[in-house]
Amino acid sequence: MTGITEDGIEIDREFAASPQAVFDAWTTPESFSRWFGGRDVQVPLDSLDYRAEDGRAWSAVMVLPDGARIDWAGEFLEVDPPSRLVMTLTDRPASSDRAVLTVDLTPTLSGTRLVMTQQTPGFTTEQREGTIAGWLTFLEVLADVAEA
């Protein structure tokens, strides 16, 4: 199911790549910087502090096409290659509020099934729908990275 849940959002998607390749796209800084934000957004490697280890903080800067920046921060809570990644994230690093994002990867006959959930506390229905649309855009580029 892809849609709004009681606690946030869920995205269910298949990739024509192995679970390890999809997991690596999520957890390797060079790969993450290529897809996070979608095609038109840059995440410069020199702005990325991203090492997927349990309990380790991460941060990134998105540079939008108009030059505006979005600062991201979070923490890796569970890193279990190649099947599960749990992390927190926020686009307001000064705030202690963090949403939990969970990525579960299972092998399929044609590659990998990704089921991703994200908490969206305080989001309106429209904001949740926008979050889903954004992630779907990001995951299109992740597919390019993982399936290459």
N, C-alpha and C positions, 0 to 999 in steps of 0.2 A: 504494500500500500504506500502510496505517496500522498501525503496530505497532512491536515491538522489533527493533532492528538490532544488528549486532555492536558498534557504537560507542555506541549510544544509542537514540534513538527517531526515528520518521518519521511524519509526518502528511500525508496526501494528501486534499485537499478542494477542492471547486468553490464558487465564489461567483458570484452573478448580478450581477456588477459588473465594470467594466473593470479591467485590470491597474493602471492609474493610480490608480483609486479605492481598490483594495486596498492598493497601495503607500502611498498617502497616509494610509490608516488606520494603517499601521505606523509612519509617519515623522513625522506631524504631532502635536505635543504634545497639542493639544486632543482629537484623535481617540484617540490612544494612551491617554490618561487615562480615556476613556470605556469602553474594552473590556478593558484589561489588568487581570486579576483576576476578570473575570466580572461578573455582574449585581449581586451583593450586596457587592462590595468597592469601596472608594473609592480612587482615586489622585488626591489633590488637586493641582491644577495648581501651587499654590505650593510643593509638595514635589517637583516634577518638573524635573529639569535634563536636557533631552532635545532635542538638535539633531542630526539625522541627517547627519553629515559624517564622511568617512573619518578615522580616527584620533582622533575626539573621544570623550571619556568621557561616560557618561550615568548618571543615578541617579534613583530613584523611591522613594516610600514608599506601600505598600499599607496601607490601614486596613481591617481585617476587621470584620465585623458586631459582634463582641464588644469592639471597641476596640483589640485587639492590632494591632501594627504589624509589617510585614515590610519591611526595607530592601533595595533592589535596587541593583546597580551593574554596570557593564560598559563596553564600548567598541565603537564602530562601526568595523568593519574594512573593509567594502566597501558603498558605497551607490551603486547603479546603477539609477536610476529608468527605467522602472517595472518592471524585471524581476528584480532581485536585491538582497537585503539580507543582510549577514553581520555579526553582532554577537556580543559575549560577554555573559554574564550570570552573576550569582551572587546568592544571598540571604544571603551572608555577606561583606559588603563589606570587612571587615578582612582577609580571606584573599586571597592573590594568585591562588588557583585560580579560573578562569573557564571556563564551558562555552561552546563555540561553537555558535551558533544560526544556521542558514542558511535563508533564505526565498527560494524561486525561484517566480516568477509567470509563467505563460504564458497567452496568450489562447486561449479556446475559443469554440465557436459560441454558447454561452450566457453567456459571461462570462470567468472566470479560473480556472485551475487553480493552486492553491497546493500546493507540496511543501516541507514544512518538516522539517529535521532538527535534532536537538539532541544534543550529546554528553552522556552521563550517567556520567562516571567514578565508579566506586565504588558506583553505585546497585545495589540488589537488583532482582530481577525485579518485585517488588511496588512498589518505588519508581518504576521505569520505567513500570509500568502506571498508577500514580497520576499521574505526570507527563503521560502521554498524556491521561488523563481530565481533568486540569486544563486543559491546552491546548485540548481540544475544547470545554470550557465557555467559555473565553475567546473562542475563534473563533466561537462562536454570537453573541456580542455584537459581535465585529468584523464579522460579516455584517450585522448591523443598521446599523452605522455606515457600512460601505462601500456597501451596497445602497440606502441612503436617497436 
